[in-house]
Each structure stands twice: as C-alpha cells, then as structure tokens.
Amino acid sequence: TLHQLRIKNPGQGRDWTAENIWAHVKTIVGVFKARGLPDPIVYLHNHDFNGMGGHIGAEVLRMAHAENFSTLVVDAAYRKNGTHNDNTVLTAALSLAPEQRDALIEWNYNQQAIEEIICRFDSRTSQMTPWDSDWAGGTEGSDIRIAKEYGLDVRKINHAKEIANEVFPLERAVTPFSEYKLRLGIAIMIEDGIEPKNADTVRQWVNGGGKLKVGGDVLVGLKRWETLVPKTPEVGKLLENMPDELEAALGQKSKLIGPADLPASLTTQQRHTALGYQQKGLEFATAQAKGTDLSPLLVAPHVLHSKPKSLRAGTAFEVLMDPTDATSRAQVQFNGFGTAP
C-alpha cells in the first residue's frame, strides 16, 4: 500500500522555507524506510502571501530530485493568482515537454476566466493579513463577513486573532482551531470592559471573572483542548466563569441525531446527510426538503458564486427542479432587481 501524507501550511510564516520543508520530508521518509515501507507520497499545500511560494516550492522539488525522491507533490494555481503558488514558477523545476507547457498555459487562461465569473469571496483585495502571517490564507472572505456581522472594523481582525492566540494558544491556525480563535478575538474586540485591546487586559478581564461572547462550540473546544500546546491558566478560568454556557454546550454535543429523529419525508440521500453531518446536516436536509436551500442553483455557478447583487439583467441560466435528478432543469432569465422595500 502506498501512503500519502499532507503537509499543510496555513499561511506563510517566516519558517516556511525550502530547507525547513525538506527537513520535514526527510524525517517522514526516514520513518518509512526504517519500517521497510516504500516511500510515501508527500503532498504540500500552502498559501502565498509574498510571491515567494512558487519559488520555495520549486526549490523543494529540486532538493527532492537531487536525492532521488520522486513522490513529492507541490500544490499550485494559475499564473499571477495571488493566493497560491504560481504554477509556471513551480514547474520551472520540472522537465516538461513543449505540449505539456502549452497545456499548462491554456489551463491558466481558462481557470482565470472561470474565477472572474464565479469568484464571490476574493481575498486578493484584502490587506488584513500580513505577508509573514501564520494564519490560514483561505479564510479572509468569511473572516470579513463575520467581522461585519459584529460591526468590527476589518482592519482589526488580524490584531484580534493575535491577541486570542496569545491568551488561548490553541495550536496553529488550522480548522477548527482557527475558527475558535477568530471567535475569541472578535469577542475580545467587542467587549467594552476590555480596554486597551491587548493580551494583558484580556488576562485581567478573565481572571477577574469576566466572560466572553462566544458560542458553545468554542467553549467545548477549550474544554477538550485537543492540542499539544500547554493550556494557559486563562483557559480554565474562562470556563469557570461560564459554567452554564459550557454545560449547555456539552449537553447539546452529547445528543447524537439518530434515525428516529429524522422526518419521514426525507429522501435516502437527505437522511445520509443528516446522520453524517448531524445538526448542520439535518438543517440542510430539512431546508432542501422545503425548497429553501440553494441546491437548484448548482447548475448555475455564475449565479450561485457571483458577488451579491452583481447579476446583470438579461442573464439566462438553468435551475434544478429536482436536486436528485440532474436532468430535471428549467430555463430562467433574470430581468433585474426590484425596487420594492
């Protein structure tokens, strides 16, 4: 059996260098060799904040080739995409045939055209993440949306996450820890009792009995502390300050949704979704059954993923009449936005 391991760098911190990456790969390969196993596929995925991602990836490929390691895969995107490794820079380390390079260029043109149509959350226009950040590079769109819901200046999002990370160091910024720290950061920023906004005043607030406006899932994450990083005293103190909220969240987590909890009207696919994804899955399956979800727009990605209120009058598209039957479609023409309140 050939194994695959994934190295996921959420952002592009200062330690994301070719030398550090190759040191990790060599350690992994060494373990496999010691156990008499074939070399694994090592897959790298990173976000590019400063234009160096493709160059770093290309150098890692050269290091791998120099030591006859042929199962290294480095993720990349189209030329000048601005968020991930530039595939033309990355593949400069590879010996591609002329027709392969022509196909790569053609794909880049096509992919760029597709993104211009369906790009709803574009982080390329955001200045909120520093060039050397360790934070996930693919979450800016949702981070900005959530911050606006709480009336928080988007320029303060990164500062909020950094404070939360210092007081509640829940590992590096990968899901679900990145979401927990974002929620904690926003809670810190919207709490009037915490001034000025820094780690020391947060510690004083929590140790003085203060609470933070975070969801139960965040409290459960703090309670479980599924990370190798040592737990800070403020973690336990915050949970001590919010016993009722924590108990309610734990009680909700303890009840699994079973077949008896599902409406009889759900299809087999909807039942599978509800049982597999629990509350979120049940909410989606129920909405789908009522026709209040977005499934009918799956065959119209230029509508579904476009920026809100950007669709041009006269745009024609198809909708699914029955999400379980890909052939049941209807033609629709959008005639423009109304002016009624």
HELIX and SHEET records of a PDB file:
HELIX    1   1 ALA A   18  ALA A   34  1                                  17    
HELIX    2   2 GLY A   53  ALA A   66  1                                  14    
HELIX    3   3 ASN A   87  LEU A   90  1                                   4    
HELIX    4   4 THR A   91  ALA A   93  5                                   3    
HELIX    5   5 PRO A   98  ILE A  118  1                                  21    
HELIX    6   6 SER A  123  THR A  125  5                                   3    
HELIX    7   7 GLU A  140  GLU A  149  1                                  10    
HELIX    8   8 VAL A  154  LYS A  156  5                                   3    
HELIX    9   9 ILE A  157  VAL A  167  1                                  11    
HELIX   10  10 PHE A  177  ILE A  190  1                                  14    
HELIX   11  11 ALA A  199  ASN A  207  1                                   9    
HELIX   12  12 GLY A  216  ARG A  224  1                                   9    
HELIX   13  13 PRO A  233  ASN A  241  1                                   9    
HELIX   14  14 PRO A  243  SER A  254  1                                  12    
HELIX   15  15 PRO A  259  ASP A  261  5                                   3    
HELIX   16  16 THR A  268  LYS A  290  1                                  23    
HELIX   17  17 SER A  295  VAL A  299  5                                   5    
HELIX   18  18 PRO A  301  LEU A  304  1                                   4    
SHEET    1   A 3 GLN A   4  ASN A   9  0                                        
SHEET    2   A 3 ILE A  41  ASN A  46  1                                        
SHEET    3   A 3 LEU A  72  VAL A  74  1                                        
SHEET    1   B 2 ALA A 316  LEU A 320  0                                        
SHEET    2   B 2 ARG A 329  GLN A 333 -1                                        
END                                                                             
